[in-house]
Amino acid sequence: MAASTSRSGGGHRNQAVWPKYMARYEPLERLGAGMNGEVFKAWDTKENRIVAVKRLSGTGTTGGDDLIFSGLQEVWRECRCLRTCDGIPSVVKLLDKVVPKVNSDDSFIIMEYAGRLNLRGYMQRRAQRHRRFSEAEVCRIMKELLEGVNSVPTSRYHSTLDPTPKRSRSRRGE
């Protein structure tokens, strides 16, 4: 399958090589990666705006990656989750999805671009500068995190966020 590259050319780690069906979006830089995909800052040539593009790996046809296969079911689940959270200030907005005709090809989720720095990056930057968080800063950050979690519908919680016990535990003497 032929692929399109960004204007600055492909070849190094921060440049994406995307299939032709993604021609509308020009990759600018790689922001990060997880088990199932990579996230890029990209230019939407139709809407003339910066967006975030998450590439979910099909069979890795876009170049020898080590990503875990993400089938259409995973793509639809993530899109449903983002749609459910639409309007929540601390959750990025889903703008579009590009799902190929062949299940083995990569899928793409297009979201609003929220900036480069996430909480992990912010914490790492502070640590590198040897600037500890004050108690007030920790309280503010935790308050924002809890407000974000509180605004997500409970049906969308991951099991690690669910505060209810998964099995009953009995104590001696009860």
C-alpha positions as CSV (number, residue, x, y, z in Angstrom):
1,M,0.0,0.0,0.0
2,A,1.4,3.4,-0.9
3,A,1.9,5.9,1.9
4,S,2.0,9.6,2.2
5,T,4.5,11.4,4.4
6,S,4.7,14.9,5.8
7,R,6.2,17.8,3.9
8,S,9.4,17.6,6.0
9,G,9.9,14.0,4.9
10,G,9.8,10.8,6.8
11,G,12.4,8.6,8.1
12,H,13.1,9.5,11.6
13,R,11.3,8.5,14.8
14,N,9.2,11.6,15.1
15,Q,7.8,11.5,11.6
16,A,4.8,9.4,10.6
17,V,4.3,7.6,7.4
18,W,0.5,7.2,6.9
19,P,-1.5,5.5,4.3
20,K,-3.2,7.4,1.4
21,Y,-6.6,7.4,3.2
22,M,-5.1,9.7,5.8
23,A,-3.9,12.3,3.2
24,R,-6.1,15.0,4.8
25,Y,-3.9,15.0,7.9
26,E,-0.2,16.0,7.7
27,P,1.8,14.6,10.6
28,L,3.9,17.2,12.3
29,E,5.5,15.4,15.3
30,R,5.1,12.3,17.4
31,L,3.8,13.1,20.8
32,G,3.9,9.7,22.4
33,A,3.1,6.0,22.2
34,G,1.4,3.3,24.2
35,M,0.7,-0.4,23.8
36,N,-1.9,0.0,21.2
37,G,-0.9,3.0,19.3
38,E,1.0,6.3,18.8
39,V,-0.3,9.8,19.1
40,F,0.8,12.6,16.7
41,K,0.4,16.3,16.4
42,A,-1.0,16.9,12.9
43,W,-2.3,19.5,10.6
44,D,-5.9,19.1,9.3
45,T,-5.7,20.4,5.8
46,K,-9.5,20.6,5.4
47,E,-10.3,22.5,8.6
48,N,-7.0,24.4,8.8
49,R,-6.2,23.5,12.4
50,I,-3.9,21.5,14.6
51,V,-5.3,18.1,15.8
52,A,-4.1,15.1,17.7
53,V,-4.1,11.8,15.7
54,K,-4.0,8.5,17.5
55,R,-2.9,5.6,15.2
56,L,-4.2,2.3,16.4
57,S,-2.2,-0.6,14.9
58,G,-3.8,-3.0,12.5
59,T,-1.1,-5.4,11.5
60,G,1.6,-2.8,11.5
61,T,1.5,-2.4,7.7
62,T,2.7,1.2,8.1
63,G,6.1,0.1,9.2
64,G,7.6,-2.4,11.6
65,D,6.2,-1.2,14.9
66,D,5.9,-3.2,18.1
67,L,2.3,-2.2,18.8
68,I,-0.4,-4.6,19.9
69,F,-3.1,-5.2,17.2
70,S,-6.2,-3.0,17.7
71,G,-9.2,-4.4,15.9
72,L,-12.3,-2.4,14.9
73,Q,-13.9,-3.4,18.2
74,E,-11.2,-1.5,20.2
75,V,-11.5,1.5,17.9
76,W,-15.3,1.7,18.3
77,R,-15.0,1.3,22.0
78,E,-12.6,4.2,22.3
79,C,-14.8,6.4,20.1
80,R,-17.9,5.5,22.1
81,C,-16.1,6.4,25.3
82,L,-14.9,9.7,24.0
83,R,-18.4,10.5,22.7
84,T,-19.9,9.7,26.1
85,C,-17.4,12.1,27.7
86,D,-18.2,14.9,25.2
87,G,-18.5,18.3,26.9
88,I,-16.3,17.3,29.9
89,P,-13.6,20.0,30.1
90,S,-10.8,17.6,31.1
91,V,-11.4,15.1,28.3
92,V,-10.3,15.8,24.7
93,K,-13.1,16.0,22.1
94,L,-13.4,13.4,19.4
95,L,-13.4,15.1,16.0
96,D,-13.3,12.2,13.5
97,K,-12.3,8.7,13.0
98,V,-10.7,7.1,9.9
99,V,-11.4,3.4,9.8
100,P,-10.0,1.5,6.8
101,K,-12.0,-0.9,4.6
102,V,-9.7,-3.8,5.6
103,N,-9.6,-4.8,9.3
104,S,-5.8,-5.5,9.1
105,D,-5.0,-1.9,8.2
106,D,-4.3,0.9,10.8
107,S,-7.2,2.9,12.2
108,F,-7.0,6.5,13.2
109,I,-8.8,8.6,15.8
110,I,-8.7,12.3,15.4
111,M,-9.1,14.5,18.5
112,E,-8.7,18.1,19.5
113,Y,-5.1,19.0,20.3
114,A,-4.8,19.8,24.0
115,G,-1.2,20.7,24.0
116,R,2.0,18.8,24.4
117,L,2.4,18.6,28.1
118,N,0.6,16.0,30.1
119,L,0.7,15.3,33.9
120,R,3.6,12.8,33.6
121,G,5.6,15.3,31.5
122,Y,4.8,18.1,33.9
123,M,6.0,16.0,36.9
124,Q,9.1,14.9,35.0
125,R,9.9,18.5,34.1
126,R,9.6,19.6,37.7
127,A,11.8,16.8,38.9
128,Q,14.5,17.6,36.4
129,R,14.5,21.2,37.7
130,H,14.6,20.0,41.3
131,R,11.3,21.8,42.0
132,R,9.3,19.9,44.5
133,F,5.5,20.3,44.5
134,S,4.1,22.3,47.5
135,E,1.3,20.8,49.4
136,A,-1.1,23.4,47.9
137,E,0.0,22.4,44.4
138,V,-0.6,18.7,45.1
139,C,-4.0,19.5,46.5
140,R,-4.9,21.6,43.4
141,I,-3.7,18.9,41.0
142,M,-5.5,16.1,42.9
143,K,-8.7,18.3,43.0
144,E,-8.5,18.7,39.2
145,L,-8.0,14.9,38.7
146,L,-10.9,14.0,41.0
147,E,-13.2,16.5,39.3
148,G,-12.3,15.0,36.0
149,V,-13.0,11.4,37.2
150,N,-16.2,12.6,38.9
151,S,-17.5,14.0,35.7
152,V,-17.0,10.8,33.7
153,P,-20.1,8.6,33.6
154,T,-19.6,5.6,35.8
155,S,-20.4,3.3,32.9
156,R,-17.1,4.4,31.4
157,Y,-14.8,3.8,34.4
158,H,-12.0,1.4,33.9
159,S,-12.0,-1.4,36.5
160,T,-9.0,0.2,38.2
161,L,-11.0,3.3,38.9
162,D,-14.0,1.5,40.3
163,P,-14.0,1.9,44.1
164,T,-16.4,-1.0,44.8
165,P,-14.7,-4.3,45.8
166,K,-14.8,-7.0,43.1
167,R,-15.4,-9.8,45.6
168,S,-16.6,-10.0,49.1
169,R,-13.9,-10.3,51.8
170,S,-14.9,-11.5,55.2
171,R,-13.0,-10.7,58.3
172,R,-12.5,-13.0,61.2
173,G,-15.1,-12.8,63.8
174,E,-17.8,-11.3,61.5
